[in-house]
Amino acid sequence: MARQTLASRRAQLLALGRELFSTHAYDAISTDDIAQAAGISKGLLYHYFPGKRDYYVATVQSLADELLSLLTFAPDDDVQATLARTLEHFLDFIEANAAMYQALLRGGIGMDAEVNALVERVRRTVLERIQALFGLGDDPMMQLRLYGWLGFAEHTSLEWLAHHPVDRTRLMQLWLEQLVALSA
């Protein structure tokens, strides 16, 4: 690797982490493997990340940040159009990151309490944004319903990634129908 800024090198290492942790079990990758794949010394890898677990958590955090940047709702927009656009972005994201997405939701490679908490924070943020979009307030029953819908969306997305039983349009339509019925 040519000399880079700290931010660009870190971003490059995180992109590599997505690739590595999507295709290899966490325990099957050593810091030597990561450094070799990145074309850097192990010492330089430790300069950016104190250890392999920190590297993995940072990789998952970068995925979470990207996903949340795609799942934004503008309160002034048409709710249906906003949801359709956002779900399209979500499907693009899970297709581009399918292996890592599947592993994270199925408790696969490298799962630990910090990663589980990160995944749960993403869920809660998405639910808060949906509640705000629909103007649903803080009703505990509605929060439970939305949490159930999110579980439904996650599980059907996993099934869709694994088998593609329907096309993207039909999957999005299913999610929208369920969410709109739930929020009515």
N, C-alpha and C positions, 0 to 999 in steps of 0.2 A: 504494500500500500504506500502511496506517496504521502508526504507530510500533509496532514489535514488539520483543520481546526478541531478543538475538543468536541464541539457540538456535532460536526459532520462525521467525525470518527465514531462517536457514540451512536449516532443514528445508523451508521453503516453496520456497526456491531449488533445493534438491536434488530436490524433487518436480517442479518445473518442468523441471529437467535431464532427468529420466526421460522426460518427455513430448517435449521438444525433440529429444533424441538418439535417441528411438525413431522419430521421423518425419522427421528430416532427417539428411543426411550430416554428419559432424563438420565437414568443410571448408566446408560450405554455410552454417554458422551463424557469425555474427560476435559479438563481445562486445556490440556495439551491438544486435544482434537479441535477445540474451539479456536485456540490461537493459530493452529496450523491452517484451518479453514479460512481464517481471517487474514492470514499472511503476516501475522505479527508475533512478537515474543509473548510468552506467558506472562512475563513481568509487565508488559504494556497492557495486557488484558486486565491484570490486577490493578493497574492504575485507574482503569475505568470502573471496574466492579471488584469488590473485595473478595468475591468467591463465586463459584458456579451457581449456587442457589441465588445469590444477589443478581447475577446475570439473568437467570431464568425469571425471577420476579420482575425485574426491569423490563424484560421482553414481554411478559404478560401485561404489565402496566402500559406499555406502548400500544399494545393491541386494544386495551380498554380505552385509552385516550382517543385512539383513532375511531373506534366504534361510537363513543359518545359524541365525538365531533360530527358524526354523520346523522346521529339521531337527535336532531334539534327540531323543535316545533316553534313556529312563529305564531303567537296568539292571534294576530290579526288575519292570518291566512284562513282560507276555507279549510275546515277540519278534514273533510274527505280527501282533498287534494294534498294537503300536508301529510296525512297518514300514508297515502299511496306513494308519494315521493320518498318518504322516510323508509317505508318498507322495501322499496326498490333499492335504496342505498344499503339497507340491512342485508338483503339477499346478495347484492354485489360483494359486500364485505365477507359474508360467510362462505361464498364460493371462492373468493380469493384466499381465504385463510381456513379452508375446510378442515384440514387435519388438526390444526391447533384448536380450532373452535370445538370440534368433536371431542378431542382429548380433554379440554377444559370442562366441558359440560358432562362428560361421562366419567370424570374423576380419574383420568388417565395420567399421562406422563408428568411426573414431578409434582403431583398435587400435594399441597400442605396447607396448614391453617391460614397462612398469610395470603396465598393464592385464592383459597376458598373465600376469604373475606373480601378480596378484591373483586371477584366475580359477583359476590352478593352486593357490593357497593354499586356495581354497574347496574344490576337489576333494580335496586332501590332508586337510583337516579332516573332510569328509564320510566319506572312507575310514577315517580313524582312529576316528570315531564308530561306523561299521558294525562295524569289527573289535572294538571294545569291547563293542558290543551282543551280538555272537555269541561273545564270549570267545575270539577267534581268535589273540591274541598277535601277535608280530612276525615270523611266518614269511614270508620273502621271496616264496615261491611264491604264498602266499595273497594277499599284497599285490598281486602282478601280476594274479592272477585278479580281485580286486576292482576294480583299476584298469580292467581290460578290461570288467567289468560296468558300471562307471560310464560308460565310453565308449559301450557298448551303450545304456544308459539315455539318455544325452545325444542320441545319433543317432536313436533311436526317438522321443524326445520332439520333436525337430525335424521328423521326418516326420509325426508326429501333429499338430503345430501347423499344418503346411503343408496337410495333406490330410484329417485325421481319418478314417483308414481303419477305425478301430475306436472303440468308445466308451471312456470313461475307465476303466470297470471292467475291461474286457478288457486295456487297456494296463497298468494296475496289476497285474493278475493275471500278465501276462507278466513284468513286472519282478520280482515276488515269486517266481514259480516259478524264474526264472533265479538269483536271489540265494540262495534257499534251497538249490537244487541245488549251487550253487557252494560254499556254506559247509558242506555236509554232509561 
